[in-house]
Amino acid sequence: MSTASAVSTTYLELSQEGGGAHKFYEVSVDGRVVTVRYGRIGAAGQTQTTTFPTVEKAQAAAAKKVGEKVRKGYAPAVQGQRAPRAVTRRQVSSAPSTARAVAPVLWRFRTGSSAFGIHVDDERCWVGNQAGDVYTLDHEGAVLARFSLPDGVKCLVADDFWIYAGCDDGRVYDLSSKLPFAAYDIAADVDIFWLDIHEGVLNVSDREGRLTVIDHEDEHQWARRSQGRHAWMVRADDRAVYHGHHGGVTAYAPDGGGELWHTPTRGAVLFGWQEGEAVYAGTSAHAVQRLAKATGAVEATYSCDGPVYACATSAGGRFVFAGDAASSVYCFDRDGTRLWKLGTGGGSALSMQYHDERLYLVTTDGSMVCVDASEAAVSAAQQGTVPTVRDVKLAAALPTYAPATSAGAVATVTQAPAGAVVVECVQENGRLRVHVVSEGYESTWKVQFPRAMREPGARYVVDSLHPAAGGFYRVRGDIRRLL
């Protein structure tokens, strides 16, 4: 190690053949300050900085970190010599629809890049694309804001108030406030296909057919390898995590990952949806299958005319919707009777969601499409009468928000506004944790908080904190540093 006046840096890499780990780990010592940077080879990675009481303790801590990584197979390397590993892009084909009529599309928003992510709630519609853009729109198609993320968006999911984007850089970003932040940093060798979040616990399905579960402090809990690769489906609730892959659907216990049941499906699972008592698997064998959450039994099959890229339901599963590889969308009743089939008018649906008699689609041409799914509109469309599609345009001065990369990028205040909550970052057993300072909260509970913003001794003001079932708090609203 170096003297206190010089900076010493150790750079390590671990790269395995056959799609295994491909990540780096860098430790720098500058006097009493140790900076660790880690992530996928070729990416900027995530940075953590710790200040120690003495230079000697800083050097000892750095040496320990390097030793731990070397024992795990990391080796000294020259940064930039090893190329980044390509991230998997879903290879999809889209043929023209064979439906006799086109769906009653109300509006269409072209994002400018291929898109998979969609979420619709009572207030907004969200769409994320491969360029890292996430747009929010109102239900009539007006574009409200744009989030600019560092890499392509694989999916968008909601967990109560919170909206998350899973990206190709291996991180999951919280988009619930104006300033997005990296809420989870998934292992660098995990090629995300899909994710779900339930009560702050992250569930990730990947290319290798693995299911990885990560808690609110971004710490690995457990992982399982299912019976099939290419896991495009993961859904979670209080009773289980439901994992869909080439071999069917497998349910695991949320606390430890014990297998509860496994059900082979008709073809590989390409998408998944859930309601209170059932999960829905869209498959390559031209079907959506409804499985009972309690037992895994197949309760109904909804037959389409092509591989199913996306599916969704109305509340309680009264109606089941599907999108196939031939640019068609379908509606079935609960028991599996096909009610209608219509063309999208612009590509195959890769993700979809139903809300208030409207079906929202993200298609292969990177568009978000709003379809009037009311009985009257569909009946008119089947007779050839459809509304004129309104192409949504971006506003000239669209608000754009990018993630905070450090504590210095956060807005500051000199005192906490009325009703706000003060939290503090403290060092515990070599890790930076965040606890509540304001009265009226459980002081022993940790606060889920952006790692990039954590600095020992720093205090922050947040709009509000909400308790989660796992015994921790989640931030809602904006974060400001308290000076």
Buried (B, 14 or more C-beta within 10 A) or exposed (E): BBEBEEEEBBBBBBBEEEEEBBBBBBBBBBBBBBBBBBBBBBBEBBBBBBBBEEBEEBBBBBBEBBEEBBEEEBEEBEEEEBEEBEBBEBEBEBEEBEBEBBBBBBBBBBBBBBBBBBBBEEEBBBBBBBBBBBBBBEBEBBBBBBBEBBBBBBBBBBBBEBBBBBBBBBBBBBBBBEBBBBBBBBBBBBBBBBBBBBBBBBBBBBBBBBBBBBBBBBEEBBBBEBBBBBBBBBBBBEEBBBBBBBBBBBBBEBEEBEBBBBBEBBBBBBBBBBBEEBBBBBBBBBBBBBBBBEEBEBBBBBBBBBBBBBBBBBEEBEBBBBBBBBBBBBBBBBEBEBEBBBBBBBBBBBBBBBBEBBBBBBBBBBBBBBBBBEEEBBEBBBEEEBEEBBEBEEEEEEEEBBBBBEBEBBEEEEEBEEEBBBBBBBBEEEEBBBBBBBEEBEEEBBBBBBBBBBBEEBBBBBBEBEEBEBEBBBBBBBBBBBE
